[in-house]
Amino acid sequence: MKRMVLSVAATIMFSGYCFAQSGNNQVGVGGSADFLLTPEYRAAYNNGFGGNIKALYGLGDMAQLTLTVAYSSFRGKSGTLFNTNQTLSLLPVLAGYRYNLPDHFYVEGQAGVGFMTQQSPGYTNTQTKAAAALSAGVIMDGFDLSARIYTEGNVMNQFAVKLAYNFSFNRGGNN
């Protein structure tokens, strides 16, 4: 097991040298407006808000590997079982691949794990599920505006509009 961990660590460390002087390493920080798409959740919760942090590792000028940790929160609607005292929280951790298109546009696919928590006074329900997301966006002067579809299989579906700022640790890329 130790040899496998060391092999993976060495591969990751040395893979950066394969793309010497090209690629763009970044860290993005942003916020989002979140909309539930699953009918049961949409009936019980208001639209939400969230935040995220994303690491982007440049693979030449056209692609980046991504690692995202996000958080979204939704308050219960009045007239539902637990009313406004109920909250729904989503915490996805996703790894992905971003392909940069001409004119500052990009598409990105991600997969990972999602943690969902429903909470109200005297009640907490937490689920851990496989998760995936598809995004498309545009980057201008470091600002990243995107739309994302997120799913936790047959449990949860969400649409988000995100605005972030990407801090660049440039190795020769231009996004």
Buried (B, 14 or more C-beta within 10 A) or exposed (E): EEEEEEEEEEEEEEEBEEBEEBBBBBBBEBBBBBBBEBEEBBEBBBEBBBBBBBBBBBBBBBBBBBBBBBBBBBBBBEEEEBEEEBBBBBBBBBEBBBEBEEEBEBBBBBEBBBBBBBBBEEEEEEEEBEBBBBBEBEBEEEBBEBEBBBBBEEBBBBBBBBEBBBEBEEBEBEB
